[in-house]
Amino acid sequence: MFVKVCGLSTSESIREAVDAGADAVGFVLTASPRVVSPGQVSTLLADVPAGVTPIAVFRSEPVADAVAIARAAGLQWIQLHGERTRTDVATVHDAGMKLVRAVTVGAGPDELEDWGEDLLLIDAAVPGSGESWDYASMADLPVLKGRQWLLAGGLDAANVRDASVAAHAWGVDVSSGVEASRGVKDLAKIRAFVGAAKAGAKV
Ligand SMILES: O=C(O)c1ccccc1N[C@@H]1O[C@H](COP(=O)(O)O)[C@@H](O)[C@H]1O
């Protein structure tokens, strides 16, 4: 089970996620209670070892802006939420970067197709809101069969195992579920989440 912990803004929270076994960490570079600046990310990258993927997270910024900001932060992976096109995927790849393309639970069949992104992420209607949804609605969708995709939205240590099994997800992503209050990460919750996700790996 691939595990990403998102919305990290301190060395302590990054170290906890890494030590617990996270595969990726997310830095939110868009309006959010978890926002960090490119300069902060550049500093925080010292705590991200090789083998753990740091990802720049954006909401609905134009793709060219996201590429420029991620580059300024020293990041090679971009996560794009909002309305996107196949051209956006090509733009990220032409910049020599990798893409997590985020869609919401209400995505139509075309949005769930493989557009050539490096990872697909399926999230609640409002990213970073902590809202859960019907994870099992993704199980057995032919379009997702054999795909590497991340489940997000309302996950926490208590539900991540059942949710990932119900959705047949390849990986999981969390933000709100590992916080003490909005935007403030809880180290014990990070450790518990990564442990539960890894222990519950079924696929
Ligand atoms: O976390 C944010 O603030 C955020 C802002 C803008 C785009 C994406 C954001 N986070 C992503 O939302 C989900 C986590 O949701 P939850 O809080 O666990 O319910 C995950 O994909 C984050 O990368």
The ligand as a Gaussian input file, in Angstrom:
#p B3LYP/6-31G(d) Opt

LIG

0 1
 O       -4.953000      19.733000       2.073000
 C       -5.291000      20.775000       1.499000
 O       -5.499000      21.811000       2.124000
 C       -5.467000      20.782000       0.013000
 C       -5.694000      21.988000      -0.617000
 C       -5.857000      22.027000      -1.989000
 C       -5.789000      20.877000      -2.746000
 C       -5.567000      19.663000      -2.109000
 C       -5.411000      19.595000      -0.746000
 N       -5.182000      18.381000      -0.088000
 C       -5.514000      17.125000      -0.646000
 O       -6.807000      16.745000      -0.161000
 C       -6.790000      15.358000       0.157000
 C       -6.849000      15.149000       1.660000
 O       -8.111000      15.323000       2.095000
 P       -8.496000      15.104000       3.639000
 O       -8.191000      16.369000       4.308000
 O       -7.645000      13.976000       4.161000
 O       -9.924000      14.768000       3.573000
 C       -5.479000      14.823000      -0.306000
 O       -5.547000      14.391000      -1.638000
 C       -4.580000      16.018000      -0.184000
 O       -3.469000      15.890000      -1.029000

